[in-house]
Every structure is written in C-alpha cells, then in structure tokens.
Amino acid sequence: DAGVIQSPRHEVTEMGQEVTLRCKPISGHDYLFWYRQTMMRGLELLIYFNNNVPIDDSGMPEDRFSAKMPNASFSTLKIQPSEPRDSAVYFCASGRRLDNEQFFGPGTRLTVL
Amino acid sequence: GENVEQHPSTLSVQEGDSAVIKCTYSDSASNYFPWYKQELGKGPQLIIDIRSNVGEKKDQRIAVTLNKTAKHFSLHITETQPEDSAVYFCAASGNTGGNEKLTFGTGTRLTIIP
C-alpha cells in the first residue's frame, strides 16, 4: 500500500485566498483524522471521521475551516479565507477500528503570506 | 479534556547511552498510550504503545513503562544510535473500542551525538 497520500505537499498562498488540502487514506481504514502542527501549539487534532461521518470537530479553530469526506477514499480540508496565522503543516492520518494505530501522511506545508 | 505534558523538550545523548522521555496525563479514564517518532519532513510514525492493563512493554531497544496511579508513562531507548535522532511525541487516549482521538504531548527533540 502507498500509505496515506496528501496533496499538495507545499502550498503558498496570499491572505484571503481559499486553500484546499486533500487526503487519500489507506484502503480499508475507516477512521480519518486531520491534524495541524505548529511550533507554538504542537500537534493539534482538528477533526476526525468514522465511516465518512464527522465524529468530533471541536478542534476546528473557526468557521473559516471546513472538512468533508465524500467517500471512503478521499477527504478535503478547506480554509476560506486563509490568514497568515493558518500557516502550519497539516497532516492527515487514517486508522482502523480494531486497533489504535494512526498512520500519518507526509503532510502539507501551508504558508499564507 | 485530556492534557498531556512531556519532558524534556530537548535531549542530547551520547551515542550508545540511554535516553528517557517522560509524560504525564490528566484524565484517569485514558487507557491507551502510544509513542510516535517524527523525522524531519515526515509525518509521525508509531514506534511503541501500551495499554492500561500493562505496566511495561519492550521492543528491542525501546521500552515503555506506565504508572496509572501516578498518571505518568515513559519512553526508554537503550544503546542509542544516530538514526534515533528525531522528535518523539507521547499521546493518550480514552479508547472506548474504536480508533479514538489522541491528545499529544508537545514533543521531545532527541539528538544523538556520535
């Protein structure tokens, strides 16, 4: 298996623009997690899905952030409008119900100018 | 909610020596404690985990200990090698039968000095 796939790997955009991050989980995994990593706040869980249904979005910072999982093999995290403080590395991870391991993707480094 | 504290934030160890990283958690209901290793430019990767019904677990040079009474757990790396240099994260979860949310510590940057 190719592991969790994220795109793009790097994104540079200007303040106010819409940003869409994409994730393809490992086939057969029924949990999907979106994290944000910054030096100041560390690794934060933004939202997670089980069987494509959002279970906990309490970590989503504000209404500018939204996430969807239209099917078992694809999820998006959207920021609209983006702000400089959104600059971070965003990770997607997937896992199975029967165990606890979460497999992380390589991340998307987002820079908002 | 759960709060996980991790110490130290940085650690330098001579190659061949041992390294110990410690974490404490706040929620007594937490019962799953994984450790992740993150190399530069990559996502975190699980290296070892322990559940609350076990006090210690070992995998080659890596071991984890858990003290539920004191609510702390530790990662021990013996005979350190240069490839052990990375950032290590502890985490805690109140696993209720599924792959539930993890609360991560702030990370420890481990440097192995050749």
Interface residues (C-beta under 8 A of the other chain):
Chain A: V4 D30 Y31 F33 G42 L43 E44 L45 Y48 N50 D56 F91 A93 G95 R96 R97 D99 N100 E101 Q102 F103 F104 G105 P106 G107
Chain B: Y32 P34 Y36 G41 K42 G43 P44 Q45 L46 D49 F89 S93 N95 G97 G98 N99 E100 K101 L102 T103 F104 G105 T106 G107
